[in-house]
Amino acid sequence: MADEEQIIETVDENGNIIKFELYDIVEVDEQEYALLLPVEAEAGEEDELVLMRLTKDGEDYLFETIDDDAEFDKVAEYVENLEDEEEEE
């Protein structure tokens, strides 16, 4: 079975629907975070990885923005370290 893209739709603060491809899920301090790539990047923009907190609500997963700067920085640093390890292999 081939890996199929998982597309996540979120709504921004202006009510616009934004589609992301689920790139990966990482766990930091027993909390899961989703790494998302915008499906439709603006012309000339690089794909910018988006970090969101994952919480489970029954059978569904909820994607939440990370409002705490310290929490965001910790997760971003973890992801950067993962990328550095992959480049060294």
N, C-alpha and C positions, 0 to 999 in steps of 0.2 A: 504494500500500500504506500503510495507516494505521500510525502509530506504536503499537506495543503495549507495555504496561507490562512491564518486566522485573522479576520478583519474585525476590529473593535470600533464601534461608533461611540463618540462622546459628544457632549454639547458644551460649547465654550460659554463664557460669561455673557456673550451677546446673543445666545440662542442659536448659533450656527452649529451644524453638525459637522464634526471632523472625523475622518476615518483614519485609523491607524492599523498597521500590520503588527501583530504580536511578534516581537523579535526574540524575546527570551524572558524567563522569569528567574529572579535571583532571590535568595533568602538572606537577610541581614538581621541579626539579633532576633531570630524566630519570627520575623515579619516578612511576608513575601511582597516583592515589588515587580511590576511589569516594566519591561523595556519595550517601548513602542516606537515605530517609525511612521511618520506621516505618509499616507498613500499618495496624496496629491500635493507634492511640494511645489511652492511657487517657482516659476521659471528663474533659473540662476541661483536658487538657494540650494545649499547642501542639505542632504537628509539629516535632520537633527534628531537625535535620540531623545525621547521623552520618558521621564521616570514617573510612574504612578504607583501609589500604594494599592495593594490587592487585599480586599477583605471578602470573606465568604458570607453570603446571606442565604441560608438554606442551601439550595443546589446552585445558586447563581453566584458569580463573582462580581464584585463591585470595584470599579477603578476610581480611586480618589486622588486628587491632587495632594502633594506634600506641602503643607503650609509652613511647617517648622523648618527653618533654615538649617539648624544643626542636623536634623534628621536627613534632610535632602543632601547636605554636604557629605554625610557619612555614607549614604548609599552611592552617591556619585563617585566618591573616592574608591569604594569597593569595586564598582564597575570599571573604573579606569585601571585599577590593579589587575582585574581579570583580563582586560584588553592587552596590558603590558605582558602578562604571562603568555597569552596566546601568540603574541608577536615573537617572543623568545624561542618558541618551540620550532 
